[in-house]
Amino acid sequence: MLRLPRMFRSIENRNCRLYFFGQLVSLLGSWRQSVAQVWLVYRLTGSSFQLGLVVFIGQVPLLFLSPIGGLHK
């Protein structure tokens, strides 16, 4: 078997490979959905303001929940 550099040794584990590639597929799907949504909003409205509004509304939960999630006791 080909020896991987030390940085990639965890990929030799089957469960780690499954997790890594599953997360990769999920991330690619999320990006694809985001790009499609932005493209559709702009295509239907032709308005950069409404496009910005849709993107902003999609980020609002992160704006309010990130500080709470980052708190330590």
C-alpha positions as CSV (number, residue, x, y, z in Angstrom):
1,M,0.0,0.0,0.0
2,L,1.2,3.5,-0.8
3,R,2.4,5.4,2.3
4,L,0.7,8.7,2.8
5,P,2.5,11.7,4.2
6,R,2.0,12.0,8.0
7,M,-0.6,14.8,7.5
8,F,-2.9,12.4,5.6
9,R,-2.5,9.3,7.7
10,S,-6.0,9.5,9.1
11,I,-7.4,8.8,5.6
12,E,-6.1,5.3,6.0
13,N,-8.9,4.6,8.4
14,R,-12.1,3.6,6.6
15,N,-14.5,5.4,9.0
16,C,-12.5,8.6,8.6
17,R,-12.6,8.3,4.8
18,L,-16.3,7.8,4.9
19,Y,-16.8,10.8,7.1
20,F,-14.5,13.0,5.1
21,F,-16.0,12.3,1.8
22,G,-19.5,12.5,3.2
23,Q,-18.8,15.9,4.5
24,L,-17.2,16.9,1.2
25,V,-20.4,15.8,-0.8
26,S,-22.6,17.7,1.7
27,L,-20.5,20.9,1.5
28,L,-20.6,20.7,-2.3
29,G,-24.4,20.3,-2.3
30,S,-24.8,23.3,0.1
31,W,-22.6,25.5,-2.2
32,R,-24.6,24.3,-5.2
33,Q,-27.9,25.2,-3.5
34,S,-26.7,28.6,-2.5
35,V,-25.4,29.5,-5.9
36,A,-28.7,28.2,-7.5
37,Q,-30.8,30.3,-5.1
38,V,-28.8,33.4,-5.8
39,W,-28.9,32.9,-9.5
40,L,-32.7,32.2,-9.4
41,V,-33.5,35.3,-7.3
42,Y,-31.5,37.6,-9.6
43,R,-32.9,35.9,-12.7
44,L,-36.5,36.3,-11.5
45,T,-36.2,39.8,-10.1
46,G,-33.3,41.4,-11.9
47,S,-32.8,43.4,-8.7
48,S,-29.5,43.5,-6.9
49,F,-31.2,44.9,-3.8
50,Q,-33.5,41.9,-3.6
51,L,-30.6,39.6,-4.2
52,G,-28.6,41.2,-1.4
53,L,-31.7,41.0,0.9
54,V,-32.0,37.3,0.3
55,V,-28.3,36.7,1.0
56,F,-28.6,38.9,4.1
57,I,-31.6,37.0,5.4
58,G,-29.8,33.7,4.9
59,Q,-27.0,35.0,7.2
60,V,-29.1,36.5,9.9
61,P,-29.2,33.4,12.1
62,L,-25.4,33.3,12.1
63,L,-25.3,36.9,13.1
64,F,-27.4,36.4,16.2
65,L,-26.5,32.8,17.2
66,S,-22.7,32.9,16.7
67,P,-22.0,35.1,19.8
68,I,-24.2,32.8,21.9
69,G,-22.5,29.7,20.5
70,G,-19.1,31.1,21.3
71,L,-19.7,31.7,24.9
72,H,-17.6,29.7,27.5
73,K,-18.4,29.2,31.1
